[in-house]
Amino acid sequence: MAKKKVSAKKKKEVKGRAQALRKIGTKKIVQLKKKKPVKKKAQPKEKRPIEFIGRTTRIRQADPATVIEWPRSITHVHTYGMLSPFFQGLREGKLMATRCSNGACSEKRLWIPPRAHCPDCHAEMVWEALTNPVIGKIYTFTEVVYAGTGIELSTPYWQVDVEIPGLATIPKSYLLYGKPYIGMKVKAEFRTKRPTNTVLDYYWVPYEG
Ligand SMILES: [Zn+2]
């Protein structure tokens, strides 16, 4: 039934077009004819050749086996979710920490890295900014000579674990310059210009005081 309807409609269209052409004369007919090849351009899917849209490889070695260099790159899309205030804080030059909202919880101290929920009682945490300047004390340190994949700091660098007053944690970061020792006083600084928008946007510098 549906087929019959379509063909009837088409017949009517063709008839209508023929009548219209008779009315508008030769000039219009030429224009209409010109438009027709555009329709023909659309090839049926099965006739379209498959194209290579990637980057070609380079042959690094042909003998005894062929070895190619095949560049790959990916964009990792990552959400900070409920921890976003920490990273917003870094962009603004402040350290944001979380504290348990449950008054009955035994852990009253702050957490950095922040937690969305209390590891002790699972209550939602509340945010608190540490007052600048944030002065800490090096608890321990290690020299990183070979950093693993994904570490975007020049090596060697000093990775430092810093005790910060009021915190339940001893967060890891890095010393921008100088040589660390246990008990050394350090001050938090921030990469607010050209931020990486990662945890690398805060670091420590020696503090005299
Ligand atoms: Zn708690």
py3Dmol code that shows the C-alpha trace and the ligand (Angstrom):
import py3Dmol

protein = """\
ATOM      1  CA  MET A   1       0.000   0.000   0.000  1.00  0.00           C
ATOM      2  CA  ALA A   2       2.780   2.384   0.988  1.00  0.00           C
ATOM      3  CA  LYS A   3       4.604   1.710  -2.286  1.00  0.00           C
ATOM      4  CA  LYS A   4       1.553   2.601  -4.336  1.00  0.00           C
ATOM      5  CA  LYS A   5       1.187   5.865  -2.457  1.00  0.00           C
ATOM      6  CA  VAL A   6       4.785   6.924  -3.178  1.00  0.00           C
ATOM      7  CA  SER A   7       4.634   6.171  -6.849  1.00  0.00           C
ATOM      8  CA  ALA A   8       1.380   8.077  -7.156  1.00  0.00           C
ATOM      9  CA  LYS A   9       2.981  11.048  -5.449  1.00  0.00           C
ATOM     10  CA  LYS A  10       6.000  10.880  -7.740  1.00  0.00           C
ATOM     11  CA  LYS A  11       3.825  10.765 -10.816  1.00  0.00           C
ATOM     12  CA  LYS A  12       2.103  13.877  -9.628  1.00  0.00           C
ATOM     13  CA  GLU A  13       5.472  15.611  -9.031  1.00  0.00           C
ATOM     14  CA  VAL A  14       6.800  14.746 -12.482  1.00  0.00           C
ATOM     15  CA  LYS A  15       3.614  15.932 -14.084  1.00  0.00           C
ATOM     16  CA  GLY A  16       3.801  19.169 -12.094  1.00  0.00           C
ATOM     17  CA  ARG A  17       7.450  19.765 -13.055  1.00  0.00           C
ATOM     18  CA  ALA A  18       6.733  19.212 -16.738  1.00  0.00           C
ATOM     19  CA  GLN A  19       3.947  21.751 -16.587  1.00  0.00           C
ATOM     20  CA  ALA A  20       6.188  24.227 -14.784  1.00  0.00           C
ATOM     21  CA  LEU A  21       8.971  23.835 -17.367  1.00  0.00           C
ATOM     22  CA  ARG A  22       6.611  24.503 -20.192  1.00  0.00           C
ATOM     23  CA  LYS A  23       5.623  27.719 -18.454  1.00  0.00           C
ATOM     24  CA  ILE A  24       9.098  29.100 -17.588  1.00  0.00           C
ATOM     25  CA  GLY A  25      10.805  28.537 -20.948  1.00  0.00           C
ATOM     26  CA  THR A  26      14.276  27.433 -22.119  1.00  0.00           C
ATOM     27  CA  LYS A  27      16.458  29.483 -19.737  1.00  0.00           C
ATOM     28  CA  LYS A  28      15.017  27.855 -16.682  1.00  0.00           C
ATOM     29  CA  ILE A  29      15.214  24.439 -18.283  1.00  0.00           C
ATOM     30  CA  VAL A  30      18.989  24.864 -18.766  1.00  0.00           C
ATOM     31  CA  GLN A  31      19.369  25.803 -15.117  1.00  0.00           C
ATOM     32  CA  LEU A  32      17.413  22.797 -13.985  1.00  0.00           C
ATOM     33  CA  LYS A  33      19.456  20.508 -16.205  1.00  0.00           C
ATOM     34  CA  LYS A  34      22.696  21.907 -14.726  1.00  0.00           C
ATOM     35  CA  LYS A  35      21.622  20.954 -11.268  1.00  0.00           C
ATOM     36  CA  LYS A  36      21.143  17.331 -12.205  1.00  0.00           C
ATOM     37  CA  PRO A  37      24.863  16.225 -12.192  1.00  0.00           C
ATOM     38  CA  VAL A  38      25.104  17.236  -8.505  1.00  0.00           C
ATOM     39  CA  LYS A  39      22.656  14.495  -7.751  1.00  0.00           C
ATOM     40  CA  LYS A  40      24.725  11.989  -9.735  1.00  0.00           C
ATOM     41  CA  LYS A  41      27.873  12.824  -7.637  1.00  0.00           C
ATOM     42  CA  ALA A  42      26.518  11.011  -4.614  1.00  0.00           C
ATOM     43  CA  GLN A  43      27.914   7.563  -5.239  1.00  0.00           C
ATOM     44  CA  PRO A  44      26.318   4.572  -3.656  1.00  0.00           C
ATOM     45  CA  LYS A  45      28.126   3.527  -0.483  1.00  0.00           C
ATOM     46  CA  GLU A  46      29.345   0.237  -1.909  1.00  0.00           C
ATOM     47  CA  LYS A  47      31.168   2.017  -4.778  1.00  0.00           C
ATOM     48  CA  ARG A  48      33.066   4.486  -2.586  1.00  0.00           C
ATOM     49  CA  PRO A  49      36.721   3.428  -2.160  1.00  0.00           C
ATOM     50  CA  ILE A  50      38.118   3.107   1.353  1.00  0.00           C
ATOM     51  CA  GLU A  51      40.722   5.778   2.142  1.00  0.00           C
ATOM     52  CA  PHE A  52      43.678   5.613   4.528  1.00  0.00           C
ATOM     53  CA  ILE A  53      43.208   8.512   6.951  1.00  0.00           C
ATOM     54  CA  GLY A  54      46.079   7.844   9.384  1.00  0.00           C
ATOM     55  CA  ARG A  55      49.713   8.942   9.499  1.00  0.00           C
ATOM     56  CA  THR A  56      52.111   6.810   7.532  1.00  0.00           C
ATOM     57  CA  THR A  57      54.844   4.980   9.383  1.00  0.00           C
ATOM     58  CA  ARG A  58      58.571   5.351   8.983  1.00  0.00           C
ATOM     59  CA  ILE A  59      60.788   2.323   8.508  1.00  0.00           C
ATOM     60  CA  ARG A  60      63.451   2.368  11.190  1.00  0.00           C
ATOM     61  CA  GLN A  61      65.072  -0.881  10.180  1.00  0.00           C
ATOM     62  CA  ALA A  62      64.465  -3.230   7.286  1.00  0.00           C
ATOM     63  CA  ASP A  63      66.889  -6.004   8.111  1.00  0.00           C
ATOM     64  CA  PRO A  64      66.817  -8.668   9.504  1.00  0.00           C
ATOM     65  CA  ALA A  65      63.217  -7.756  10.339  1.00  0.00           C
ATOM     66  CA  THR A  66      61.144  -4.744   9.389  1.00  0.00           C
ATOM     67  CA  VAL A  67      60.770  -2.318  12.280  1.00  0.00           C
ATOM     68  CA  ILE A  68      58.443   0.641  11.899  1.00  0.00           C
ATOM     69  CA  GLU A  69      57.943   3.824  13.862  1.00  0.00           C
ATOM     70  CA  TRP A  70      54.242   4.265  14.308  1.00  0.00           C
ATOM     71  CA  PRO A  71      53.362   7.515  16.099  1.00  0.00           C
ATOM     72  CA  ARG A  72      50.473   7.188  18.506  1.00  0.00           C
ATOM     73  CA  SER A  73      48.903   9.850  20.677  1.00  0.00           C
ATOM     74  CA  ILE A  74      45.862   9.913  22.870  1.00  0.00           C
ATOM     75  CA  THR A  75      43.913  12.495  24.846  1.00  0.00           C
ATOM     76  CA  HIS A  76      43.009  11.216  28.268  1.00  0.00           C
ATOM     77  CA  VAL A  77      39.811  12.887  29.447  1.00  0.00           C
ATOM     78  CA  HIS A  78      39.711  12.934  33.208  1.00  0.00           C
ATOM     79  CA  THR A  79      37.290  14.458  35.706  1.00  0.00           C
ATOM     80  CA  TYR A  80      38.343  15.621  39.166  1.00  0.00           C
ATOM     81  CA  GLY A  81      34.707  15.243  40.187  1.00  0.00           C
ATOM     82  CA  MET A  82      34.101  16.147  43.830  1.00  0.00           C
ATOM     83  CA  LEU A  83      37.796  16.933  44.269  1.00  0.00           C
ATOM     84  CA  SER A  84      37.629  19.833  41.782  1.00  0.00           C
ATOM     85  CA  PRO A  85      37.866  22.523  44.527  1.00  0.00           C
ATOM     86  CA  PHE A  86      41.405  21.351  45.291  1.00  0.00           C
ATOM     87  CA  PHE A  87      42.532  22.038  41.720  1.00  0.00           C
ATOM     88  CA  GLN A  88      40.621  25.304  41.544  1.00  0.00           C
ATOM     89  CA  GLY A  89      42.437  26.276  44.753  1.00  0.00           C
ATOM     90  CA  LEU A  90      45.826  25.558  43.161  1.00  0.00           C
ATOM     91  CA  ARG A  91      44.961  27.835  40.246  1.00  0.00           C
ATOM     92  CA  GLU A  92      44.201  30.564  42.799  1.00  0.00           C
ATOM     93  CA  GLY A  93      47.371  29.965  44.810  1.00  0.00           C
ATOM     94  CA  LYS A  94      45.914  28.193  47.823  1.00  0.00           C
ATOM     95  CA  LEU A  95      45.882  24.732  49.314  1.00  0.00           C
ATOM     96  CA  MET A  96      42.389  23.377  49.834  1.00  0.00           C
ATOM     97  CA  ALA A  97      41.904  20.550  52.305  1.00  0.00           C
ATOM     98  CA  THR A  98      38.892  18.532  53.431  1.00  0.00           C
ATOM     99  CA  ARG A  99      37.604  17.818  56.917  1.00  0.00           C
ATOM    100  CA  CYS A 100      34.966  15.322  58.050  1.00  0.00           C
ATOM    101  CA  SER A 101      31.548  16.902  58.493  1.00  0.00           C
ATOM    102  CA  ASN A 102      30.492  14.352  61.094  1.00  0.00           C
ATOM    103  CA  GLY A 103      30.934  15.829  64.578  1.00  0.00           C
ATOM    104  CA  ALA A 104      30.942  12.342  66.103  1.00  0.00           C
ATOM    105  CA  CYS A 105      33.896  11.208  63.921  1.00  0.00           C
ATOM    106  CA  SER A 106      37.150  10.512  65.742  1.00  0.00           C
ATOM    107  CA  GLU A 107      39.251  12.093  62.956  1.00  0.00           C
ATOM    108  CA  LYS A 108      39.041  15.881  63.295  1.00  0.00           C
ATOM    109  CA  ARG A 109      42.057  16.802  61.196  1.00  0.00           C
ATOM    110  CA  LEU A 110      42.336  17.960  57.586  1.00  0.00           C
ATOM    111  CA  TRP A 111      43.208  15.832  54.571  1.00  0.00           C
ATOM    112  CA  ILE A 112      45.522  16.584  51.643  1.00  0.00           C
ATOM    113  CA  PRO A 113      45.243  15.010  49.120  1.00  0.00           C
ATOM    114  CA  PRO A 114      41.594  15.759  49.756  1.00  0.00           C
ATOM    115  CA  ARG A 115      38.946  13.086  50.173  1.00  0.00           C
ATOM    116  CA  ALA A 116      35.369  13.497  48.995  1.00  0.00           C
ATOM    117  CA  HIS A 117      34.231  11.245  51.835  1.00  0.00           C
ATOM    118  CA  CYS A 118      35.771  10.540  55.229  1.00  0.00           C
ATOM    119  CA  PRO A 119      37.906   7.376  55.138  1.00  0.00           C
ATOM    120  CA  ASP A 120      36.946   6.747  58.788  1.00  0.00           C
ATOM    121  CA  CYS A 121      33.152   7.220  58.845  1.00  0.00           C
ATOM    122  CA  HIS A 122      32.267   7.784  55.150  1.00  0.00           C
ATOM    123  CA  ALA A 123      30.504  11.097  55.820  1.00  0.00           C
ATOM    124  CA  GLU A 124      30.858  13.777  53.181  1.00  0.00           C
ATOM    125  CA  MET A 125      33.828  16.074  53.739  1.00  0.00           C
ATOM    126  CA  VAL A 126      33.765  19.879  53.866  1.00  0.00           C
ATOM    127  CA  TRP A 127      36.347  22.159  52.261  1.00  0.00           C
ATOM    128  CA  GLU A 128      38.745  24.454  54.072  1.00  0.00           C
ATOM    129  CA  ALA A 129      41.507  26.656  52.654  1.00  0.00           C
ATOM    130  CA  LEU A 130      44.880  26.628  54.425  1.00  0.00           C
ATOM    131  CA  THR A 131      46.064  30.105  55.375  1.00  0.00           C
ATOM    132  CA  ASN A 132      48.988  31.384  53.325  1.00  0.00           C
ATOM    133  CA  PRO A 133      51.880  31.177  53.770  1.00  0.00           C
ATOM    134  CA  VAL A 134      51.644  27.434  54.341  1.00  0.00           C
ATOM    135  CA  ILE A 135      54.786  26.367  56.170  1.00  0.00           C
ATOM    136  CA  GLY A 136      55.600  22.687  56.498  1.00  0.00           C
ATOM    137  CA  LYS A 137      58.410  20.481  57.679  1.00  0.00           C
ATOM    138  CA  ILE A 138      60.092  17.789  55.614  1.00  0.00           C
ATOM    139  CA  TYR A 139      59.243  14.418  57.105  1.00  0.00           C
ATOM    140  CA  THR A 140      61.204  12.409  54.565  1.00  0.00           C
ATOM    141  CA  PHE A 141      62.518  12.768  51.047  1.00  0.00           C
ATOM    142  CA  THR A 142      63.936  10.848  48.133  1.00  0.00           C
ATOM    143  CA  GLU A 143      65.865  11.780  45.033  1.00  0.00           C
ATOM    144  CA  VAL A 144      64.114  10.855  41.810  1.00  0.00           C
ATOM    145  CA  VAL A 145      66.723  10.133  39.165  1.00  0.00           C
ATOM    146  CA  TYR A 146      64.564   8.125  36.811  1.00  0.00           C
ATOM    147  CA  ALA A 147      60.903   9.150  36.805  1.00  0.00           C
ATOM    148  CA  GLY A 148      58.305   6.739  35.507  1.00  0.00           C
ATOM    149  CA  THR A 149      56.197   7.325  32.426  1.00  0.00           C
ATOM    150  CA  GLY A 150      53.881  10.273  32.827  1.00  0.00           C
ATOM    151  CA  ILE A 151      56.047  12.208  35.310  1.00  0.00           C
ATOM    152  CA  GLU A 152      56.544  15.584  33.693  1.00  0.00           C
ATOM    153  CA  LEU A 153      59.323  17.018  35.845  1.00  0.00           C
ATOM    154  CA  SER A 154      62.935  17.294  34.845  1.00  0.00           C
ATOM    155  CA  THR A 155      65.181  14.838  36.661  1.00  0.00           C
ATOM    156  CA  PRO A 156      66.844  14.569  39.052  1.00  0.00           C
ATOM    157  CA  TYR A 157      64.407  16.170  41.497  1.00  0.00           C
ATOM    158  CA  TRP A 158      63.723  15.880  45.205  1.00  0.00           C
ATOM    159  CA  GLN A 159      60.414  14.295  46.093  1.00  0.00           C
ATOM    160  CA  VAL A 160      59.480  15.479  49.588  1.00  0.00           C
ATOM    161  CA  ASP A 161      56.879  14.333  52.101  1.00  0.00           C
ATOM    162  CA  VAL A 162      55.864  17.392  54.086  1.00  0.00           C
ATOM    163  CA  GLU A 163      54.204  17.561  57.493  1.00  0.00           C
ATOM    164  CA  ILE A 164      51.697  20.416  57.566  1.00  0.00           C
ATOM    165  CA  PRO A 165      50.193  21.533  60.898  1.00  0.00           C
ATOM    166  CA  GLY A 166      46.598  20.361  61.336  1.00  0.00           C
ATOM    167  CA  LEU A 167      46.744  17.617  58.712  1.00  0.00           C
ATOM    168  CA  ALA A 168      45.991  13.926  59.179  1.00  0.00           C
ATOM    169  CA  THR A 169      48.191  13.182  56.154  1.00  0.00           C
ATOM    170  CA  ILE A 170      51.767  13.809  55.035  1.00  0.00           C
ATOM    171  CA  PRO A 171      51.366  14.746  51.370  1.00  0.00           C
ATOM    172  CA  LYS A 172      53.987  14.088  48.745  1.00  0.00           C
ATOM    173  CA  SER A 173      55.207  16.836  46.456  1.00  0.00           C
ATOM    174  CA  TYR A 174      58.571  18.156  45.265  1.00  0.00           C
ATOM    175  CA  LEU A 175      61.173  20.686  46.261  1.00  0.00           C
ATOM    176  CA  LEU A 176      61.613  23.323  43.567  1.00  0.00           C
ATOM    177  CA  TYR A 177      65.250  24.029  44.448  1.00  0.00           C
ATOM    178  CA  GLY A 178      67.734  23.449  47.254  1.00  0.00           C
ATOM    179  CA  LYS A 179      68.754  20.287  49.059  1.00  0.00           C
ATOM    180  CA  PRO A 180      66.307  18.775  51.539  1.00  0.00           C
ATOM    181  CA  TYR A 181      66.968  17.364  54.989  1.00  0.00           C
ATOM    182  CA  ILE A 182      64.637  15.856  57.566  1.00  0.00           C
ATOM    183  CA  GLY A 183      63.042  18.605  59.636  1.00  0.00           C
ATOM    184  CA  MET A 184      63.756  21.311  57.034  1.00  0.00           C
ATOM    185  CA  LYS A 185      61.183  24.092  56.955  1.00  0.00           C
ATOM    186  CA  VAL A 186      59.547  24.656  53.585  1.00  0.00           C
ATOM    187  CA  LYS A 187      56.947  26.996  52.167  1.00  0.00           C
ATOM    188  CA  ALA A 188      54.227  26.059  49.658  1.00  0.00           C
ATOM    189  CA  GLU A 189      54.268  27.893  46.345  1.00  0.00           C
ATOM    190  CA  PHE A 190      51.970  27.678  43.381  1.00  0.00           C
ATOM    191  CA  ARG A 191      52.239  27.578  39.605  1.00  0.00           C
ATOM    192  CA  THR A 192      49.446  30.031  38.924  1.00  0.00           C
ATOM    193  CA  LYS A 193      51.069  31.225  35.702  1.00  0.00           C
ATOM    194  CA  ARG A 194      50.728  28.572  32.995  1.00  0.00           C
ATOM    195  CA  PRO A 195      49.227  26.036  35.399  1.00  0.00           C
ATOM    196  CA  THR A 196      49.336  22.363  34.488  1.00  0.00           C
ATOM    197  CA  ASN A 197      45.969  21.912  36.243  1.00  0.00           C
ATOM    198  CA  THR A 198      47.415  18.885  37.984  1.00  0.00           C
ATOM    199  CA  VAL A 199      48.868  18.283  41.427  1.00  0.00           C
ATOM    200  CA  LEU A 200      52.223  19.535  40.066  1.00  0.00           C
ATOM    201  CA  ASP A 201      50.863  23.082  40.456  1.00  0.00           C
ATOM    202  CA  TYR A 202      52.023  23.259  44.074  1.00  0.00           C
ATOM    203  CA  TYR A 203      55.536  22.616  45.310  1.00  0.00           C
ATOM    204  CA  TRP A 204      57.839  23.570  48.164  1.00  0.00           C
ATOM    205  CA  VAL A 205      60.721  26.003  48.494  1.00  0.00           C
ATOM    206  CA  PRO A 206      63.183  26.329  51.403  1.00  0.00           C
ATOM    207  CA  TYR A 207      61.843  28.610  54.131  1.00  0.00           C
ATOM    208  CA  GLU A 208      64.033  30.625  56.447  1.00  0.00           C
ATOM    209  CA  GLY A 209      62.134  31.716  59.494  1.00  0.00           C
TER     210      GLY A 209
END
"""
ligand_1 = """\
1
ZN
Zn 34.576 11.039 59.578
"""
view = py3Dmol.view(width=600, height=400)
view.addModel(protein, "pdb")
view.setStyle({"model": 0}, {"cartoon": {"style": "trace"}})
view.addModel(ligand_1, "xyz")
view.setStyle({"model": 1}, {"stick": {}})
view.zoomTo()
view.show()
